[in-house]
Amino acid sequence: MSLDKNDVEKIAHLARLAIADEDIPGYAGSLSSILQLVEQMDAVDTKNVLPMAHPQDAHQRLREDVVTEKNQREHFQKITENVENGLYLVPKVLD
């Protein structure tokens, strides 16, 4: 796909960019090259290619999910007045 002067002016207007008239041919060439690359990439058959989660097939090392602290719920609820049926009461925020 080749862009002309009008296309570049429209793109510049949409992007709110001021481009000098003498720079338009250079921008047209650069943008046309980018669009040609996208067309080439779009033409590649990727039906049998599996998606990758990471380009280097790396895996994140995770620690084992175990409880490391004792349950102190009763202790924390004893030191506040705003508890009802095991739940903390908070001021109403929305009407």
Phi and psi restraints in degrees (range 20) as a CNS / XPLOR table:
assign (resid 1 and name C) (resid 2 and name N)
       (resid 2 and name CA) (resid 2 and name C) 1.0 -109.3 20.0 2
assign (resid 2 and name N) (resid 2 and name CA)
       (resid 2 and name C) (resid 3 and name N) 1.0 131.5 20.0 2
assign (resid 2 and name C) (resid 3 and name N)
       (resid 3 and name CA) (resid 3 and name C) 1.0 -97.0 20.0 2
assign (resid 3 and name N) (resid 3 and name CA)
       (resid 3 and name C) (resid 4 and name N) 1.0 145.2 20.0 2
assign (resid 3 and name C) (resid 4 and name N)
       (resid 4 and name CA) (resid 4 and name C) 1.0 -109.8 20.0 2
assign (resid 4 and name N) (resid 4 and name CA)
       (resid 4 and name C) (resid 5 and name N) 1.0 -174.5 20.0 2
assign (resid 4 and name C) (resid 5 and name N)
       (resid 5 and name CA) (resid 5 and name C) 1.0 -60.1 20.0 2
assign (resid 5 and name N) (resid 5 and name CA)
       (resid 5 and name C) (resid 6 and name N) 1.0 -42.4 20.0 2
assign (resid 5 and name C) (resid 6 and name N)
       (resid 6 and name CA) (resid 6 and name C) 1.0 -63.4 20.0 2
assign (resid 6 and name N) (resid 6 and name CA)
       (resid 6 and name C) (resid 7 and name N) 1.0 -40.4 20.0 2
assign (resid 6 and name C) (resid 7 and name N)
       (resid 7 and name CA) (resid 7 and name C) 1.0 -62.3 20.0 2
assign (resid 7 and name N) (resid 7 and name CA)
       (resid 7 and name C) (resid 8 and name N) 1.0 -44.5 20.0 2
assign (resid 7 and name C) (resid 8 and name N)
       (resid 8 and name CA) (resid 8 and name C) 1.0 -64.9 20.0 2
assign (resid 8 and name N) (resid 8 and name CA)
       (resid 8 and name C) (resid 9 and name N) 1.0 -39.5 20.0 2
assign (resid 8 and name C) (resid 9 and name N)
       (resid 9 and name CA) (resid 9 and name C) 1.0 -64.2 20.0 2
assign (resid 9 and name N) (resid 9 and name CA)
       (resid 9 and name C) (resid 10 and name N) 1.0 -39.8 20.0 2
assign (resid 9 and name C) (resid 10 and name N)
       (resid 10 and name CA) (resid 10 and name C) 1.0 -65.0 20.0 2
assign (resid 10 and name N) (resid 10 and name CA)
       (resid 10 and name C) (resid 11 and name N) 1.0 -44.1 20.0 2
assign (resid 10 and name C) (resid 11 and name N)
       (resid 11 and name CA) (resid 11 and name C) 1.0 -63.5 20.0 2
assign (resid 11 and name N) (resid 11 and name CA)
       (resid 11 and name C) (resid 12 and name N) 1.0 -43.1 20.0 2
assign (resid 11 and name C) (resid 12 and name N)
       (resid 12 and name CA) (resid 12 and name C) 1.0 -63.0 20.0 2
assign (resid 12 and name N) (resid 12 and name CA)
       (resid 12 and name C) (resid 13 and name N) 1.0 -39.9 20.0 2
assign (resid 12 and name C) (resid 13 and name N)
       (resid 13 and name CA) (resid 13 and name C) 1.0 -64.7 20.0 2
assign (resid 13 and name N) (resid 13 and name CA)
       (resid 13 and name C) (resid 14 and name N) 1.0 -44.7 20.0 2
assign (resid 13 and name C) (resid 14 and name N)
       (resid 14 and name CA) (resid 14 and name C) 1.0 -63.2 20.0 2
assign (resid 14 and name N) (resid 14 and name CA)
       (resid 14 and name C) (resid 15 and name N) 1.0 -34.7 20.0 2
assign (resid 14 and name C) (resid 15 and name N)
       (resid 15 and name CA) (resid 15 and name C) 1.0 -86.4 20.0 2
assign (resid 15 and name N) (resid 15 and name CA)
       (resid 15 and name C) (resid 16 and name N) 1.0 -1.0 20.0 2
assign (resid 15 and name C) (resid 16 and name N)
       (resid 16 and name CA) (resid 16 and name C) 1.0 57.5 20.0 2
assign (resid 16 and name N) (resid 16 and name CA)
       (resid 16 and name C) (resid 17 and name N) 1.0 46.0 20.0 2
assign (resid 16 and name C) (resid 17 and name N)
       (resid 17 and name CA) (resid 17 and name C) 1.0 -112.1 20.0 2
assign (resid 17 and name N) (resid 17 and name CA)
       (resid 17 and name C) (resid 18 and name N) 1.0 141.0 20.0 2
assign (resid 17 and name C) (resid 18 and name N)
       (resid 18 and name CA) (resid 18 and name C) 1.0 -98.3 20.0 2
assign (resid 18 and name N) (resid 18 and name CA)
       (resid 18 and name C) (resid 19 and name N) 1.0 119.4 20.0 2
assign (resid 18 and name C) (resid 19 and name N)
       (resid 19 and name CA) (resid 19 and name C) 1.0 -120.4 20.0 2
assign (resid 19 and name N) (resid 19 and name CA)
       (resid 19 and name C) (resid 20 and name N) 1.0 130.7 20.0 2
assign (resid 19 and name C) (resid 20 and name N)
       (resid 20 and name CA) (resid 20 and name C) 1.0 -69.9 20.0 2
assign (resid 20 and name N) (resid 20 and name CA)
       (resid 20 and name C) (resid 21 and name N) 1.0 147.9 20.0 2
assign (resid 20 and name C) (resid 21 and name N)
       (resid 21 and name CA) (resid 21 and name C) 1.0 -58.3 20.0 2
assign (resid 21 and name N) (resid 21 and name CA)
       (resid 21 and name C) (resid 22 and name N) 1.0 -35.0 20.0 2
assign (resid 21 and name C) (resid 22 and name N)
       (resid 22 and name CA) (resid 22 and name C) 1.0 -74.0 20.0 2
assign (resid 22 and name N) (resid 22 and name CA)
       (resid 22 and name C) (resid 23 and name N) 1.0 -15.8 20.0 2
assign (resid 22 and name C) (resid 23 and name N)
       (resid 23 and name CA) (resid 23 and name C) 1.0 -90.8 20.0 2
assign (resid 23 and name N) (resid 23 and name CA)
       (resid 23 and name C) (resid 24 and name N) 1.0 -12.5 20.0 2
assign (resid 23 and name C) (resid 24 and name N)
       (resid 24 and name CA) (resid 24 and name C) 1.0 -60.8 20.0 2
assign (resid 24 and name N) (resid 24 and name CA)
       (resid 24 and name C) (resid 25 and name N) 1.0 -44.0 20.0 2
assign (resid 24 and name C) (resid 25 and name N)
       (resid 25 and name CA) (resid 25 and name C) 1.0 -59.4 20.0 2
assign (resid 25 and name N) (resid 25 and name CA)
       (resid 25 and name C) (resid 26 and name N) 1.0 -37.8 20.0 2
assign (resid 25 and name C) (resid 26 and name N)
       (resid 26 and name CA) (resid 26 and name C) 1.0 -65.1 20.0 2
assign (resid 26 and name N) (resid 26 and name CA)
       (resid 26 and name C) (resid 27 and name N) 1.0 -43.4 20.0 2
assign (resid 26 and name C) (resid 27 and name N)
       (resid 27 and name CA) (resid 27 and name C) 1.0 -64.9 20.0 2
assign (resid 27 and name N) (resid 27 and name CA)
       (resid 27 and name C) (resid 28 and name N) 1.0 -40.5 20.0 2
assign (resid 27 and name C) (resid 28 and name N)
       (resid 28 and name CA) (resid 28 and name C) 1.0 -60.4 20.0 2
assign (resid 28 and name N) (resid 28 and name CA)
       (resid 28 and name C) (resid 29 and name N) 1.0 -43.2 20.0 2
assign (resid 28 and name C) (resid 29 and name N)
       (resid 29 and name CA) (resid 29 and name C) 1.0 -64.7 20.0 2
assign (resid 29 and name N) (resid 29 and name CA)
       (resid 29 and name C) (resid 30 and name N) 1.0 -43.9 20.0 2
assign (resid 29 and name C) (resid 30 and name N)
       (resid 30 and name CA) (resid 30 and name C) 1.0 -65.1 20.0 2
assign (resid 30 and name N) (resid 30 and name CA)
       (resid 30 and name C) (resid 31 and name N) 1.0 -46.9 20.0 2
assign (resid 30 and name C) (resid 31 and name N)
       (resid 31 and name CA) (resid 31 and name C) 1.0 -65.3 20.0 2
assign (resid 31 and name N) (resid 31 and name CA)
       (resid 31 and name C) (resid 32 and name N) 1.0 -37.9 20.0 2
assign (resid 31 and name C) (resid 32 and name N)
       (resid 32 and name CA) (resid 32 and name C) 1.0 -63.4 20.0 2
assign (resid 32 and name N) (resid 32 and name CA)
       (resid 32 and name C) (resid 33 and name N) 1.0 -39.6 20.0 2
assign (resid 32 and name C) (resid 33 and name N)
       (resid 33 and name CA) (resid 33 and name C) 1.0 -62.9 20.0 2
assign (resid 33 and name N) (resid 33 and name CA)
       (resid 33 and name C) (resid 34 and name N) 1.0 -41.7 20.0 2
assign (resid 33 and name C) (resid 34 and name N)
       (resid 34 and name CA) (resid 34 and name C) 1.0 -63.0 20.0 2
assign (resid 34 and name N) (resid 34 and name CA)
       (resid 34 and name C) (resid 35 and name N) 1.0 -44.7 20.0 2
assign (resid 34 and name C) (resid 35 and name N)
       (resid 35 and name CA) (resid 35 and name C) 1.0 -66.2 20.0 2
assign (resid 35 and name N) (resid 35 and name CA)
       (resid 35 and name C) (resid 36 and name N) 1.0 -34.4 20.0 2
assign (resid 35 and name C) (resid 36 and name N)
       (resid 36 and name CA) (resid 36 and name C) 1.0 -65.8 20.0 2
assign (resid 36 and name N) (resid 36 and name CA)
       (resid 36 and name C) (resid 37 and name N) 1.0 -38.9 20.0 2
assign (resid 36 and name C) (resid 37 and name N)
       (resid 37 and name CA) (resid 37 and name C) 1.0 -63.3 20.0 2
assign (resid 37 and name N) (resid 37 and name CA)
       (resid 37 and name C) (resid 38 and name N) 1.0 -41.9 20.0 2
assign (resid 37 and name C) (resid 38 and name N)
       (resid 38 and name CA) (resid 38 and name C) 1.0 -62.9 20.0 2
assign (resid 38 and name N) (resid 38 and name CA)
       (resid 38 and name C) (resid 39 and name N) 1.0 -40.2 20.0 2
assign (resid 38 and name C) (resid 39 and name N)
       (resid 39 and name CA) (resid 39 and name C) 1.0 -63.1 20.0 2
assign (resid 39 and name N) (resid 39 and name CA)
       (resid 39 and name C) (resid 40 and name N) 1.0 -40.3 20.0 2
assign (resid 39 and name C) (resid 40 and name N)
       (resid 40 and name CA) (resid 40 and name C) 1.0 -63.6 20.0 2
assign (resid 40 and name N) (resid 40 and name CA)
       (resid 40 and name C) (resid 41 and name N) 1.0 -43.5 20.0 2
assign (resid 40 and name C) (resid 41 and name N)
       (resid 41 and name CA) (resid 41 and name C) 1.0 -67.1 20.0 2
assign (resid 41 and name N) (resid 41 and name CA)
       (resid 41 and name C) (resid 42 and name N) 1.0 -34.4 20.0 2
assign (resid 41 and name C) (resid 42 and name N)
       (resid 42 and name CA) (resid 42 and name C) 1.0 -68.9 20.0 2
assign (resid 42 and name N) (resid 42 and name CA)
       (resid 42 and name C) (resid 43 and name N) 1.0 -27.4 20.0 2
assign (resid 42 and name C) (resid 43 and name N)
       (resid 43 and name CA) (resid 43 and name C) 1.0 -77.5 20.0 2
assign (resid 43 and name N) (resid 43 and name CA)
       (resid 43 and name C) (resid 44 and name N) 1.0 -13.8 20.0 2
assign (resid 43 and name C) (resid 44 and name N)
       (resid 44 and name CA) (resid 44 and name C) 1.0 -72.0 20.0 2
assign (resid 44 and name N) (resid 44 and name CA)
       (resid 44 and name C) (resid 45 and name N) 1.0 133.7 20.0 2
assign (resid 44 and name C) (resid 45 and name N)
       (resid 45 and name CA) (resid 45 and name C) 1.0 -78.3 20.0 2
assign (resid 45 and name N) (resid 45 and name CA)
       (resid 45 and name C) (resid 46 and name N) 1.0 114.6 20.0 2
assign (resid 45 and name C) (resid 46 and name N)
       (resid 46 and name CA) (resid 46 and name C) 1.0 -116.4 20.0 2
assign (resid 46 and name N) (resid 46 and name CA)
       (resid 46 and name C) (resid 47 and name N) 1.0 20.3 20.0 2
assign (resid 46 and name C) (resid 47 and name N)
       (resid 47 and name CA) (resid 47 and name C) 1.0 -62.1 20.0 2
assign (resid 47 and name N) (resid 47 and name CA)
       (resid 47 and name C) (resid 48 and name N) 1.0 -38.3 20.0 2
assign (resid 47 and name C) (resid 48 and name N)
       (resid 48 and name CA) (resid 48 and name C) 1.0 -98.9 20.0 2
assign (resid 48 and name N) (resid 48 and name CA)
       (resid 48 and name C) (resid 49 and name N) 1.0 15.4 20.0 2
assign (resid 48 and name C) (resid 49 and name N)
       (resid 49 and name CA) (resid 49 and name C) 1.0 -100.2 20.0 2
assign (resid 49 and name N) (resid 49 and name CA)
       (resid 49 and name C) (resid 50 and name N) 1.0 124.6 20.0 2
assign (resid 49 and name C) (resid 50 and name N)
       (resid 50 and name CA) (resid 50 and name C) 1.0 -80.2 20.0 2
assign (resid 50 and name N) (resid 50 and name CA)
       (resid 50 and name C) (resid 51 and name N) 1.0 139.8 20.0 2
assign (resid 50 and name C) (resid 51 and name N)
       (resid 51 and name CA) (resid 51 and name C) 1.0 -66.4 20.0 2
assign (resid 51 and name N) (resid 51 and name CA)
       (resid 51 and name C) (resid 52 and name N) 1.0 148.3 20.0 2
assign (resid 51 and name C) (resid 52 and name N)
       (resid 52 and name CA) (resid 52 and name C) 1.0 -108.6 20.0 2
assign (resid 52 and name N) (resid 52 and name CA)
       (resid 52 and name C) (resid 53 and name N) 1.0 142.6 20.0 2
assign (resid 52 and name C) (resid 53 and name N)
       (resid 53 and name CA) (resid 53 and name C) 1.0 -84.7 20.0 2
assign (resid 53 and name N) (resid 53 and name CA)
       (resid 53 and name C) (resid 54 and name N) 1.0 -26.1 20.0 2
assign (resid 53 and name C) (resid 54 and name N)
       (resid 54 and name CA) (resid 54 and name C) 1.0 -150.9 20.0 2
assign (resid 54 and name N) (resid 54 and name CA)
       (resid 54 and name C) (resid 55 and name N) 1.0 135.5 20.0 2
assign (resid 54 and name C) (resid 55 and name N)
       (resid 55 and name CA) (resid 55 and name C) 1.0 -65.5 20.0 2
assign (resid 55 and name N) (resid 55 and name CA)
       (resid 55 and name C) (resid 56 and name N) 1.0 -19.9 20.0 2
assign (resid 55 and name C) (resid 56 and name N)
       (resid 56 and name CA) (resid 56 and name C) 1.0 -107.3 20.0 2
assign (resid 56 and name N) (resid 56 and name CA)
       (resid 56 and name C) (resid 57 and name N) 1.0 13.2 20.0 2
assign (resid 56 and name C) (resid 57 and name N)
       (resid 57 and name CA) (resid 57 and name C) 1.0 52.2 20.0 2
assign (resid 57 and name N) (resid 57 and name CA)
       (resid 57 and name C) (resid 58 and name N) 1.0 39.5 20.0 2
assign (resid 57 and name C) (resid 58 and name N)
       (resid 58 and name CA) (resid 58 and name C) 1.0 -87.0 20.0 2
assign (resid 58 and name N) (resid 58 and name CA)
       (resid 58 and name C) (resid 59 and name N) 1.0 151.2 20.0 2
assign (resid 58 and name C) (resid 59 and name N)
       (resid 59 and name CA) (resid 59 and name C) 1.0 -121.4 20.0 2
assign (resid 59 and name N) (resid 59 and name CA)
       (resid 59 and name C) (resid 60 and name N) 1.0 140.9 20.0 2
assign (resid 59 and name C) (resid 60 and name N)
       (resid 60 and name CA) (resid 60 and name C) 1.0 -81.0 20.0 2
assign (resid 60 and name N) (resid 60 and name CA)
       (resid 60 and name C) (resid 61 and name N) 1.0 131.3 20.0 2
assign (resid 60 and name C) (resid 61 and name N)
       (resid 61 and name CA) (resid 61 and name C) 1.0 -79.7 20.0 2
assign (resid 61 and name N) (resid 61 and name CA)
       (resid 61 and name C) (resid 62 and name N) 1.0 122.2 20.0 2
assign (resid 61 and name C) (resid 62 and name N)
       (resid 62 and name CA) (resid 62 and name C) 1.0 -113.3 20.0 2
assign (resid 62 and name N) (resid 62 and name CA)
       (resid 62 and name C) (resid 63 and name N) 1.0 145.0 20.0 2
assign (resid 62 and name C) (resid 63 and name N)
       (resid 63 and name CA) (resid 63 and name C) 1.0 -81.1 20.0 2
assign (resid 63 and name N) (resid 63 and name CA)
       (resid 63 and name C) (resid 64 and name N) 1.0 160.9 20.0 2
assign (resid 63 and name C) (resid 64 and name N)
       (resid 64 and name CA) (resid 64 and name C) 1.0 -68.3 20.0 2
assign (resid 64 and name N) (resid 64 and name CA)
       (resid 64 and name C) (resid 65 and name N) 1.0 138.1 20.0 2
assign (resid 64 and name C) (resid 65 and name N)
       (resid 65 and name CA) (resid 65 and name C) 1.0 -87.2 20.0 2
assign (resid 65 and name N) (resid 65 and name CA)
       (resid 65 and name C) (resid 66 and name N) 1.0 90.9 20.0 2
assign (resid 65 and name C) (resid 66 and name N)
       (resid 66 and name CA) (resid 66 and name C) 1.0 -128.3 20.0 2
assign (resid 66 and name N) (resid 66 and name CA)
       (resid 66 and name C) (resid 67 and name N) 1.0 151.7 20.0 2
assign (resid 66 and name C) (resid 67 and name N)
       (resid 67 and name CA) (resid 67 and name C) 1.0 -74.6 20.0 2
assign (resid 67 and name N) (resid 67 and name CA)
       (resid 67 and name C) (resid 68 and name N) 1.0 129.8 20.0 2
assign (resid 67 and name C) (resid 68 and name N)
       (resid 68 and name CA) (resid 68 and name C) 1.0 -114.7 20.0 2
assign (resid 68 and name N) (resid 68 and name CA)
       (resid 68 and name C) (resid 69 and name N) 1.0 -8.3 20.0 2
assign (resid 68 and name C) (resid 69 and name N)
       (resid 69 and name CA) (resid 69 and name C) 1.0 -122.7 20.0 2
assign (resid 69 and name N) (resid 69 and name CA)
       (resid 69 and name C) (resid 70 and name N) 1.0 152.5 20.0 2
assign (resid 69 and name C) (resid 70 and name N)
       (resid 70 and name CA) (resid 70 and name C) 1.0 -80.7 20.0 2
assign (resid 70 and name N) (resid 70 and name CA)
       (resid 70 and name C) (resid 71 and name N) 1.0 156.2 20.0 2
assign (resid 70 and name C) (resid 71 and name N)
       (resid 71 and name CA) (resid 71 and name C) 1.0 -72.3 20.0 2
assign (resid 71 and name N) (resid 71 and name CA)
       (resid 71 and name C) (resid 72 and name N) 1.0 117.5 20.0 2
assign (resid 71 and name C) (resid 72 and name N)
       (resid 72 and name CA) (resid 72 and name C) 1.0 -116.1 20.0 2
assign (resid 72 and name N) (resid 72 and name CA)
       (resid 72 and name C) (resid 73 and name N) 1.0 25.5 20.0 2
assign (resid 72 and name C) (resid 73 and name N)
       (resid 73 and name CA) (resid 73 and name C) 1.0 -58.6 20.0 2
assign (resid 73 and name N) (resid 73 and name CA)
       (resid 73 and name C) (resid 74 and name N) 1.0 -47.9 20.0 2
assign (resid 73 and name C) (resid 74 and name N)
       (resid 74 and name CA) (resid 74 and name C) 1.0 -61.3 20.0 2
assign (resid 74 and name N) (resid 74 and name CA)
       (resid 74 and name C) (resid 75 and name N) 1.0 -41.0 20.0 2
assign (resid 74 and name C) (resid 75 and name N)
       (resid 75 and name CA) (resid 75 and name C) 1.0 -61.5 20.0 2
assign (resid 75 and name N) (resid 75 and name CA)
       (resid 75 and name C) (resid 76 and name N) 1.0 -46.8 20.0 2
assign (resid 75 and name C) (resid 76 and name N)
       (resid 76 and name CA) (resid 76 and name C) 1.0 -68.6 20.0 2
assign (resid 76 and name N) (resid 76 and name CA)
       (resid 76 and name C) (resid 77 and name N) 1.0 -32.5 20.0 2
assign (resid 76 and name C) (resid 77 and name N)
       (resid 77 and name CA) (resid 77 and name C) 1.0 -77.5 20.0 2
assign (resid 77 and name N) (resid 77 and name CA)
       (resid 77 and name C) (resid 78 and name N) 1.0 -20.2 20.0 2
assign (resid 77 and name C) (resid 78 and name N)
       (resid 78 and name CA) (resid 78 and name C) 1.0 -72.8 20.0 2
assign (resid 78 and name N) (resid 78 and name CA)
       (resid 78 and name C) (resid 79 and name N) 1.0 -27.7 20.0 2
assign (resid 78 and name C) (resid 79 and name N)
       (resid 79 and name CA) (resid 79 and name C) 1.0 -90.2 20.0 2
assign (resid 79 and name N) (resid 79 and name CA)
       (resid 79 and name C) (resid 80 and name N) 1.0 8.2 20.0 2
assign (resid 79 and name C) (resid 80 and name N)
       (resid 80 and name CA) (resid 80 and name C) 1.0 -128.8 20.0 2
assign (resid 80 and name N) (resid 80 and name CA)
       (resid 80 and name C) (resid 81 and name N) 1.0 154.1 20.0 2
assign (resid 80 and name C) (resid 81 and name N)
       (resid 81 and name CA) (resid 81 and name C) 1.0 -90.1 20.0 2
assign (resid 81 and name N) (resid 81 and name CA)
       (resid 81 and name C) (resid 82 and name N) 1.0 -23.2 20.0 2
assign (resid 81 and name C) (resid 82 and name N)
       (resid 82 and name CA) (resid 82 and name C) 1.0 -91.6 20.0 2
assign (resid 82 and name N) (resid 82 and name CA)
       (resid 82 and name C) (resid 83 and name N) 1.0 64.9 20.0 2
assign (resid 82 and name C) (resid 83 and name N)
       (resid 83 and name CA) (resid 83 and name C) 1.0 -131.5 20.0 2
assign (resid 83 and name N) (resid 83 and name CA)
       (resid 83 and name C) (resid 84 and name N) 1.0 137.3 20.0 2
assign (resid 83 and name C) (resid 84 and name N)
       (resid 84 and name CA) (resid 84 and name C) 1.0 -143.9 20.0 2
assign (resid 84 and name N) (resid 84 and name CA)
       (resid 84 and name C) (resid 85 and name N) 1.0 123.5 20.0 2
assign (resid 84 and name C) (resid 85 and name N)
       (resid 85 and name CA) (resid 85 and name C) 1.0 55.0 20.0 2
assign (resid 85 and name N) (resid 85 and name CA)
       (resid 85 and name C) (resid 86 and name N) 1.0 38.1 20.0 2
assign (resid 85 and name C) (resid 86 and name N)
       (resid 86 and name CA) (resid 86 and name C) 1.0 81.7 20.0 2
assign (resid 86 and name N) (resid 86 and name CA)
       (resid 86 and name C) (resid 87 and name N) 1.0 6.6 20.0 2
assign (resid 86 and name C) (resid 87 and name N)
       (resid 87 and name CA) (resid 87 and name C) 1.0 -116.7 20.0 2
assign (resid 87 and name N) (resid 87 and name CA)
       (resid 87 and name C) (resid 88 and name N) 1.0 145.0 20.0 2
assign (resid 87 and name C) (resid 88 and name N)
       (resid 88 and name CA) (resid 88 and name C) 1.0 -79.1 20.0 2
assign (resid 88 and name N) (resid 88 and name CA)
       (resid 88 and name C) (resid 89 and name N) 1.0 134.8 20.0 2
assign (resid 88 and name C) (resid 89 and name N)
       (resid 89 and name CA) (resid 89 and name C) 1.0 -94.6 20.0 2
assign (resid 89 and name N) (resid 89 and name CA)
       (resid 89 and name C) (resid 90 and name N) 1.0 131.4 20.0 2
assign (resid 89 and name C) (resid 90 and name N)
       (resid 90 and name CA) (resid 90 and name C) 1.0 -124.4 20.0 2
assign (resid 90 and name N) (resid 90 and name CA)
       (resid 90 and name C) (resid 91 and name N) 1.0 157.4 20.0 2
assign (resid 90 and name C) (resid 91 and name N)
       (resid 91 and name CA) (resid 91 and name C) 1.0 -63.2 20.0 2
assign (resid 91 and name N) (resid 91 and name CA)
       (resid 91 and name C) (resid 92 and name N) 1.0 148.3 20.0 2
assign (resid 91 and name C) (resid 92 and name N)
       (resid 92 and name CA) (resid 92 and name C) 1.0 -68.7 20.0 2
assign (resid 92 and name N) (resid 92 and name CA)
       (resid 92 and name C) (resid 93 and name N) 1.0 131.4 20.0 2
assign (resid 92 and name C) (resid 93 and name N)
       (resid 93 and name CA) (resid 93 and name C) 1.0 -102.9 20.0 2
assign (resid 93 and name N) (resid 93 and name CA)
       (resid 93 and name C) (resid 94 and name N) 1.0 -41.0 20.0 2
assign (resid 93 and name C) (resid 94 and name N)
       (resid 94 and name CA) (resid 94 and name C) 1.0 -109.3 20.0 2
assign (resid 94 and name N) (resid 94 and name CA)
       (resid 94 and name C) (resid 95 and name N) 1.0 145.5 20.0 2
